[in-house]
């Protein structure tokens, strides 16, 4: 509601540094009373933006820096008082009684804007830009404080979730989170034994020549560094020719170690014998 009752003369009064705007005449000074109070102004407004006035009458004051205001020389009667900021009425008080030669002290008056129109101004509304958030709202599972009690999703059914930092669909058992809904980056299982490498997961069937990121080669989370090639190879002369057992040339190496391998056999020489074809490979594990 825009203020339409203040005249250009009253607007010029507002430039005064004093909190008292209305001035008496000599003949009626003893026949009037005063209204005073302390405005508690929310930070969204700021004290310099607030004007206090009686609608329809030429009684106006601007609060001082400490929020105090006083309107003097008001004829006895019952009045309404309006608090305006930025040309818009943000609060009103009704039924204020003014008595001759008396001061009517209103005490502390809270003045603030209800930015989202939900019935709660910014002094009580923890998010005055969202009408669904206010002290009367019902808390829902949305990871925010709906009812302005400084708690999030309180009183709602919860489930345990686990951080899935590498996005492989398996959660870290050391990173649990109790929540009413599955948060982004979390899963319901806790089967990942190394959550910093997307290749490390219980469903992994491949073998790898490098550690997963620490010194371990357990890529399928079975707590075993399973070697891909576990035999020592050989070439033997049989009646039907050379018989090959593909494997390591000397001994089975540890995961990630490169070593000679027997890749094939060739028949030759006299008397005939089988000669190994030597390769060079790295032990892979999972």
PyMOL commands that set and color helices and strands:
alter all, ss='L'
color gray80, all
select helices_A, chain A and resi 8-13+29-31+47-49
alter helices_A, ss='H'
color red, helices_A
select strands_A, chain A and resi 32-41+50-53+60-61+68-75+77-85+88-98+103-111+159-163+176-179+186-187+234-238+241-245+247-248+258-268+273-282
alter strands_A, ss='S'
color yellow, strands_A
deselect
rebuild
show_as cartoon
